[in-house]
Structure formats: structure tokens, C-alpha cells
Amino acid sequence: MNDEILTIREVAELLKINEKTAYKLAAHDKLPGFRVGGAWRFKRSTIEAWIDAQSAPKVQTPKK
């Protein structure tokens, strides 16, 4: 299922980061997620799109 909902632990494992780091990123809106009660949840397809966007080359605009 592409719209699988992931826990903070599963997202941390997917990104190969510590759970505390995942919490901090989510709390500062740097990782796309939502809260259900007091627990963070993440849509797998959104996380995968976020990963793609993070790894895409950045286009720089010419300086004036």
C-alpha cells in the first residue's frame, strides 16, 4: 500500500537517523508529518516525495 502510515520509529529507520532527530525535524516542520493525539505519523508517499525533493539538485538563480 503506497499510502501506508508510518510511526516516528519507522521513519527514523527509513531515513537511517535517530528517533530524537526525527522528532526534532518533525517538530520544526522540516519533516512532513502530522500528529494523532500526541504521536507523530507520516504518510509513506509523502516521505518518499520529501526524500526525492531533498536529493534533487538545487537550481541557483544568477546574482544581480
N, CA, C and O atoms as a Tinker XYZ file with bonds, in Angstrom:
   256  protein
     1  N      0.851000   -1.186000    0.000000    73     2
     2  CA     0.000000    0.000000    0.000000    64     1     3
     3  C      0.890000    1.242000    0.000000    63     2     4     5
     4  O      1.722000    1.397000    0.894000    81     3
     5  N      0.735000    2.110000   -0.965000    73     3     6
     6  CA     1.580000    3.286000   -1.122000    64     5     7
     7  C      1.273000    4.374000   -0.095000    63     6     8     9
     8  O      2.144000    5.187000    0.218000    81     7
     9  N      0.051000    4.402000    0.432000    73     7    10
    10  CA    -0.312000    5.432000    1.403000    64     9    11
    11  C     -0.222000    4.915000    2.835000    63    10    12    13
    12  O     -0.972000    5.341000    3.713000    81    11
    13  N      0.691000    4.006000    3.050000    73    11    14
    14  CA     0.896000    3.442000    4.374000    64    13    15
    15  C      1.288000    4.551000    5.359000    63    14    16    17
    16  O      2.032000    5.468000    5.011000    81    15
    17  N      0.782000    4.453000    6.582000    73    15    18
    18  CA     1.106000    5.414000    7.626000    64    17    19
    19  C      2.240000    4.848000    8.472000    63    18    20    21
    20  O      2.175000    3.709000    8.933000    81    19
    21  N      3.276000    5.653000    8.670000    73    19    22
    22  CA     4.456000    5.239000    9.412000    64    21    23
    23  C      4.531000    5.928000   10.767000    63    22    24    25
    24  O      4.046000    7.047000   10.932000    81    23
    25  N      5.136000    5.255000   11.728000    73    23    26
    26  CA     5.398000    5.844000   13.034000    64    25    27
    27  C      6.732000    6.589000   12.988000    63    26    28    29
    28  O      7.471000    6.503000   12.007000    81    27
    29  N      7.024000    7.312000   14.052000    73    27    30
    30  CA     8.297000    8.031000   14.129000    64    29    31
    31  C      9.470000    7.044000   14.072000    63    30    32    33
    32  O     10.496000    7.329000   13.455000    81    31
    33  N      9.313000    5.900000   14.708000    73    31    34
    34  CA    10.375000    4.885000   14.697000    64    33    35
    35  C     10.612000    4.371000   13.278000    63    34    36    37
    36  O     11.758000    4.216000   12.855000    81    35
    37  N      9.530000    4.106000   12.543000    73    35    38
    38  CA     9.654000    3.597000   11.181000    64    37    39
    39  C     10.275000    4.630000   10.252000    63    38    40    41
    40  O     11.070000    4.283000    9.378000    81    39
    41  N      9.919000    5.896000   10.436000    73    39    42
    42  CA    10.511000    6.963000    9.620000    64    41    43
    43  C     11.993000    7.099000    9.941000    63    42    44    45
    44  O     12.815000    7.256000    9.038000    81    43
    45  N     12.332000    7.039000   11.216000    73    43    46
    46  CA    13.740000    7.124000   11.618000    64    45    47
    47  C     14.544000    5.982000   10.996000    63    46    48    49
    48  O     15.655000    6.196000   10.513000    81    47
    49  N     13.988000    4.777000   11.007000    73    47    50
    50  CA    14.663000    3.631000   10.391000    64    49    51
    51  C     14.801000    3.825000    8.884000    63    50    52    53
    52  O     15.850000    3.531000    8.312000    81    51
    53  N     13.748000    4.315000    8.245000    73    51    54
    54  CA    13.771000    4.539000    6.800000    64    53    55
    55  C     14.853000    5.552000    6.421000    63    54    56    57
    56  O     15.567000    5.372000    5.434000    81    55
    57  N     14.964000    6.616000    7.218000    73    55    58
    58  CA    15.943000    7.668000    6.943000    64    57    59
    59  C     17.320000    7.380000    7.539000    63    58    60    61
    60  O     18.286000    8.103000    7.296000    81    59
    61  N     17.385000    6.302000    8.329000    73    59    62
    62  CA    18.633000    5.919000    8.997000    64    61    63
    63  C     19.149000    7.043000    9.896000    63    62    64    65
    64  O     20.319000    7.422000    9.848000    81    63
    65  N     18.227000    7.563000   10.722000    73    63    66
    66  CA    18.550000    8.598000   11.688000    64    65    67
    67  C     18.009000    8.168000   13.054000    63    66    68    69
    68  O     17.207000    7.240000   13.154000    81    67
    69  N     18.457000    8.850000   14.090000    73    67    70
    70  CA    17.988000    8.591000   15.442000    64    69    71
    71  C     16.545000    9.071000   15.587000    63    70    72    73
    72  O     16.144000   10.032000   14.931000    81    71
    73  N     15.771000    8.415000   16.436000    73    71    74
    74  CA    14.383000    8.823000   16.654000    64    73    75
    75  C     14.293000   10.255000   17.182000    63    74    76    77
    76  O     13.388000   10.996000   16.798000    81    75
    77  N     15.211000   10.651000   18.049000    73    75    78
    78  CA    15.202000   12.021000   18.577000    64    77    79
    79  C     15.377000   13.037000   17.455000    63    78    80    81
    80  O     14.751000   14.097000   17.470000    81    79
    81  N     16.220000   12.718000   16.491000    73    79    82
    82  CA    16.424000   13.603000   15.344000    64    81    83
    83  C     15.146000   13.705000   14.527000    63    82    84    85
    84  O     14.778000   14.793000   14.083000    81    83
    85  N     14.469000   12.586000   14.327000    73    83    86
    86  CA    13.204000   12.589000   13.585000    64    85    87
    87  C     12.165000   13.439000   14.307000    63    86    88    89
    88  O     11.437000   14.199000   13.668000    81    87
    89  N     12.087000   13.320000   15.638000    73    87    90
    90  CA    11.164000   14.147000   16.430000    64    89    91
    91  C     11.473000   15.626000   16.228000    63    90    92    93
    92  O     10.569000   16.429000   15.996000    81    91
    93  N     12.758000   15.983000   16.319000    73    91    94
    94  CA    13.147000   17.393000   16.174000    64    93    95
    95  C     12.804000   17.932000   14.789000    63    94    96    97
    96  O     12.288000   19.042000   14.659000    81    95
    97  N     13.089000   17.148000   13.763000    73    95    98
    98  CA    12.786000   17.577000   12.394000    64    97    99
    99  C     11.279000   17.764000   12.201000    63    98   100   101
   100  O     10.848000   18.746000   11.598000    81    99
   101  N     10.494000   16.840000   12.703000    73    99   102
   102  CA     9.040000   16.938000   12.571000    64   101   103
   103  C      8.509000   18.133000   13.360000    63   102   104   105
   104  O      7.652000   18.868000   12.869000    81   103
   105  N      9.009000   18.329000   14.571000    73   103   106
   106  CA     8.541000   19.428000   15.416000    64   105   107
   107  C      8.855000   20.792000   14.820000    63   106   108   109
   108  O      8.132000   21.757000   15.063000    81   107
   109  N      9.940000   20.879000   14.033000    73   107   110
   110  CA    10.324000   22.147000   13.403000    64   109   111
   111  C      9.852000   22.238000   11.947000    63   110   112   113
   112  O     10.354000   23.055000   11.175000    81   111
   113  N      8.890000   21.397000   11.586000    73   111   114
   114  CA     8.302000   21.385000   10.235000    64   113   115
   115  C      9.333000   21.167000    9.129000    63   114   116   117
   116  O      9.164000   21.656000    8.012000    81   115
   117  N     10.393000   20.435000    9.440000    73   115   118
   118  CA    11.395000   20.117000    8.430000    64   117   119
   119  C     11.207000   18.705000    7.885000    63   118   120   121
   120  O     11.885000   18.297000    6.941000    81   119
   121  N     10.283000   17.969000    8.488000    73   119   122
   122  CA     9.925000   16.627000    8.055000    64   121   123
   123  C      8.404000   16.592000    7.999000    63   122   124   125
   124  O      7.753000   16.862000    9.008000    81   123
   125  N      7.816000   16.266000    6.839000    73   123   126
   126  CA     6.355000   16.336000    6.707000    64   125   127
   127  C      5.637000   15.223000    7.461000    63   126   128   129
   128  O      5.777000   14.043000    7.141000    81   127
   129  N      4.877000   15.618000    8.454000    73   127   130
   130  CA     4.131000   14.649000    9.240000    64   129   131
   131  C      2.925000   15.311000    9.886000    63   130   132   133
   132  O      2.669000   16.497000    9.684000    81   131
   133  N      2.194000   14.535000   10.661000    73   131   134
   134  CA     1.033000   15.062000   11.370000    64   133   135
   135  C      0.922000   14.341000   12.694000    63   134   136   137
   136  O      1.469000   13.252000   12.870000    81   135
   137  N      0.219000   14.949000   13.615000    73   135   138
   138  CA     0.070000   14.361000   14.942000    64   137   139
   139  C     -1.323000   13.768000   15.111000    63   138   140   141
   140  O     -2.324000   14.357000   14.703000    81   139
   141  N     -1.361000   12.612000   15.710000    73   139   142
   142  CA    -2.605000   11.955000   16.082000    64   141   143
   143  C     -2.513000   11.799000   17.598000    63   142   144   145
   144  O     -1.736000   10.992000   18.108000    81   143
   145  N     -3.315000   12.583000   18.301000    73   143   146
   146  CA    -3.139000   12.631000   19.746000    64   145   147
   147  C     -1.780000   13.238000   20.018000    63   146   148   149
   148  O     -1.509000   14.351000   19.569000    81   147
   149  N     -0.932000   12.555000   20.726000    73   147   150
   150  CA     0.411000   13.060000   20.980000    64   149   151
   151  C      1.472000   12.379000   20.141000    63   150   152   153
   152  O      2.660000   12.644000   20.325000    81   151
   153  N      1.076000   11.506000   19.223000    73   151   154
   154  CA     2.035000   10.720000   18.448000    64   153   155
   155  C      2.160000   11.232000   17.014000    63   154   156   157
   156  O      1.166000   11.577000   16.374000    81   155
   157  N      3.396000   11.274000   16.525000    73   155   158
   158  CA     3.643000   11.669000   15.142000    64   157   159
   159  C      3.349000   10.505000   14.206000    63   158   160   161
   160  O      3.625000    9.348000   14.523000    81   159
   161  N      2.783000   10.833000   13.049000    73   159   162
   162  CA     2.540000    9.854000   11.988000    64   161   163
   163  C      2.962000   10.489000   10.670000    63   162   164   165
   164  O      2.938000   11.710000   10.513000    81   163
   165  N      3.349000    9.632000    9.724000    73   163   166
   166  CA     3.869000   10.088000    8.446000    64   165   167
   167  C      3.317000    9.217000    7.335000    63   166   168   169
   168  O      3.254000    7.995000    7.464000    81   167
   169  N      2.922000    9.849000    6.250000    73   167   170
   170  CA     2.438000    9.120000    5.089000    64   169   171
   171  C      3.655000    8.715000    4.254000    63   170   172   173
   172  O      4.455000    9.561000    3.855000    81   171
   173  N      3.783000    7.411000    3.995000    73   171   174
   174  CA     4.972000    6.912000    3.285000    64   173   175
   175  C      5.199000    7.650000    1.962000    63   174   176   177
   176  O      6.329000    8.029000    1.655000    81   175
   177  N      4.141000    7.856000    1.182000    73   175   178
   178  CA     4.300000    8.517000   -0.126000    64   177   179
   179  C      4.804000    9.951000    0.037000    63   178   180   181
   180  O      5.568000   10.436000   -0.797000    81   179
   181  N      4.384000   10.629000    1.100000    73   179   182
   182  CA     4.849000   11.997000    1.350000    64   181   183
   183  C      6.317000   11.998000    1.744000    63   182   184   185
   184  O      7.079000   12.857000    1.300000    81   183
   185  N      6.718000   11.050000    2.569000    73   183   186
   186  CA     8.126000   10.946000    2.975000    64   185   187
   187  C      9.002000   10.625000    1.767000    63   186   188   189
   188  O     10.085000   11.189000    1.611000    81   187
   189  N      8.530000    9.720000    0.916000    73   187   190
   190  CA     9.304000    9.381000   -0.280000    64   189   191
   191  C      9.445000   10.588000   -1.210000    63   190   192   193
   192  O     10.511000   10.791000   -1.792000    81   191
   193  N      8.386000   11.393000   -1.359000    73   191   194
   194  CA     8.455000   12.610000   -2.176000    64   193   195
   195  C      9.403000   13.615000   -1.534000    63   194   196   197
   196  O     10.142000   14.305000   -2.237000    81   195
   197  N      9.390000   13.707000   -0.198000    73   195   198
   198  CA    10.286000   14.615000    0.529000    64   197   199
   199  C     11.744000   14.196000    0.303000    63   198   200   201
   200  O     12.609000   15.046000    0.093000    81   199
   201  N     12.012000   12.889000    0.346000    73   199   202
   202  CA    13.366000   12.384000    0.095000    64   201   203
   203  C     13.812000   12.770000   -1.311000    63   202   204   205
   204  O     14.936000   13.236000   -1.500000    81   203
   205  N     12.944000   12.580000   -2.290000    73   203   206
   206  CA    13.269000   12.942000   -3.674000    64   205   207
   207  C     13.572000   14.430000   -3.793000    63   206   208   209
   208  O     14.516000   14.819000   -4.483000    81   207
   209  N     12.781000   15.263000   -3.128000    73   207   210
   210  CA    12.988000   16.714000   -3.189000    64   209   211
   211  C     14.302000   17.104000   -2.521000    63   210   212   213
   212  O     14.983000   18.018000   -2.987000    81   211
   213  N     14.666000   16.425000   -1.439000    73   211   214
   214  CA    15.903000   16.734000   -0.726000    64   213   215
   215  C     17.127000   16.356000   -1.547000    63   214   216   217
   216  O     18.173000   16.997000   -1.445000    81   215
   217  N     16.995000   15.320000   -2.356000    73   215   218
   218  CA    18.145000   14.847000   -3.119000    64   217   219
   219  C     18.213000   15.445000   -4.525000    63   218   220   221
   220  O     19.175000   15.196000   -5.252000    81   219
   221  N     17.214000   16.223000   -4.914000    73   219   222
   222  CA    17.222000   16.868000   -6.227000    64   221   223
   223  C     18.250000   17.993000   -6.230000    63   222   224   225
   224  O     18.431000   18.672000   -5.219000    81   223
   225  N     18.924000   18.195000   -7.364000    73   223   226
   226  CA    19.893000   19.297000   -7.427000    64   225   227
   227  C     19.195000   20.647000   -7.282000    63   226   228   229
   228  O     18.118000   20.866000   -7.838000    81   227
   229  N     19.807000   21.521000   -6.548000    73   227   230
   230  CA    19.255000   22.856000   -6.330000    64   229   231
   231  C     19.621000   23.757000   -7.516000    63   230   232   233
   232  O     20.764000   23.775000   -7.974000    81   231
   233  N     18.638000   24.489000   -7.991000    73   231   234
   234  CA    18.843000   25.426000   -9.104000    64   233   235
   235  C     19.148000   26.788000   -8.506000    63   234   236   237
   236  O     18.368000   27.324000   -7.719000    81   235
   237  N     20.279000   27.334000   -8.884000    73   235   238
   238  CA    20.659000   28.652000   -8.375000    64   237   239
   239  C     20.300000   29.714000   -9.395000    63   238   240   241
   240  O     20.511000   29.542000  -10.595000    81   239
   241  N     19.756000   30.812000   -8.902000    73   239   242
   242  CA    19.430000   31.928000   -9.771000    64   241   243
   243  C     20.649000   32.839000   -9.869000    63   242   244   245
   244  O     21.393000   32.982000   -8.898000    81   243
   245  N     20.861000   33.453000  -11.028000    73   243   246
   246  CA    22.021000   34.336000  -11.189000    64   245   247
   247  C     21.918000   35.557000  -10.272000    63   246   248   249
   248  O     20.836000   36.109000  -10.074000    81   247
   249  N     23.057000   35.967000   -9.718000    73   247   250
   250  CA    23.071000   37.156000   -8.861000    64   249   251
   251  C     23.070000   38.397000   -9.711000    63   250   252   253
   252  O     23.661000   38.431000  -10.790000    81   251
   253  N     22.399000   39.422000   -9.214000    73   251   254
   254  CA    22.331000   40.697000   -9.956000    64   253   255
   255  C     23.370000   41.643000   -9.453000    63   254   256
   256  O     23.473000   42.766000   -9.948000    81   255
